[in-house]
Amino acid sequence: MSRVERLDAGSATAALASYSRAVRVGDLIFVSGALARLDTGEISHPGDAKAQAEVILDRIAAALATFGAGLDDVVETKVYVADISRWEGVGEAHGAAFRRAMPATTLLEIARFAHPDALVEISAVAAVTAG
């Protein structure tokens, strides 16, 4: 295995800003922050923070699966919300995804995202056995 493995984000923004969807270094997998962006560039579920979080968590799970890992391997998440009053729906989605993993988590309200309909962004770090 190469010391560093990268998963292409496959998006126009990734090409512009030069980032990977996920990067594996040894036993750690770093998953970039993700929005609930559709292939069209629009945001899935405008106005619904919980549904956006669920889409994002599915995207994180897919990135981890590429490296043979899953949501139970996640040890840290960072959750950014546009409106802290919507944290409970996002928290429910996070709780459902990480009930067993119980990662260290940071939740922050930010002023805005790269897309005006985005309400949530989530990144993750997972720990797995190098193989």
N, C-alpha and C positions, 0 to 999 in steps of 0.2 A: 504494500500500500504506500502510495505517495505520502509524504509528510503532511501535505495540505491538499485536501480535495474540495472542489467547489461545485456547487449546483447552480447552473445558469438560471437567473430569474426570468429570462425570456421575455422581457418587456422593453418598451421604448425608453421608459424612465431608467431602467437598469443600464441600458446601453449608454444613455446620456450621462448618468452619474457614476457609472462604473462600479456596480456592486453585484454581489451574488445573492441568490435567494437564501442559500445556506453555505456554511463553510465548516468542514470537519478538520480538526487538528488533533491527532491522537485520539484520546477518549472523550473529547468535547466536540459538540456540534452547536454552532451559533446560527440561529435562524433570524434573518433580517426582519425588521419591523414590517408588517404587512397591513394594508388596507383591504377592505372588502371590494376590491376593484374587479370588474368584469373584463373579459377580453376586449370589449368595445371601449374600455377606458372609463366607463361610467361606474358609479358605486352601486352595489347591490343593496337592496332594502333601504332606500333613503328614509331618514327619520326614525329608523328602528335600530338603536344601538345594540340591543341584545342579538338580533338577527345578524347584524354586521359582525359582531364578535364571533358568532358561530361559524360564519363563512371563513373568517380569519383563522380560527382554530383548526378548521378542516384543512386549510392551506398549510398551516404549520405541521399538522400531522402528515400530510403528503410529503413535505420536504424532509421530515425526519425519516419517513419510510424509505426514501431513496438511499439512506445510509444504514438501513436495517434497524432503525430505532423507532420509538413510538412516544406518545404523550406521557406514558408512565416513566420515561427516562428523563423528563424535563426537571431541572433543578432550579431554574430561575425564569421568571417572566417579567417583562415590563409592559404595563398597560397604560396607554395614553387615551384620554377621553376629551372630547370637545366641551362637554357639559357634565360637571361632576355630579349633578343631580340625577344623571342617568346611570350612575355607577352600579346600582343594584342589578339591573338587567345584564350588564356586562359581567358583574360578579357571578350571577347565576350561570351564565355560559361558561365562564372560567372554572367555576366550581364543578360543573358537570364534566368538563374535560379533564380536570386535574384532581379529582376526588382522591385517587390513590397516590399520585405523585406528591401532592401538597408542596409545590415549589415555593422558594422564597420569591416574593412578589412585590413590585413597586407599582402603585397606581398614581398617576398624575393627570391633572387637568392642564391642557395646553390651549393656546389662543386659537389655533386653526391648523388644518391639515393641507396637504398639497391639492386636494380636491374639496370643493365647498360642501359636498354631500357626505363626506367622510365624518364619522362620529367617533371612531375607535381605530387605534393602531396597537398591535401587540407584537413583541419580539420574544424569543425564547432561547435558552441555553439548555442543552441536554448533555448528560454524562453517560457514556456507554463503554463497554469493554472493547478496546481496539482488537480487531481481528483480521 
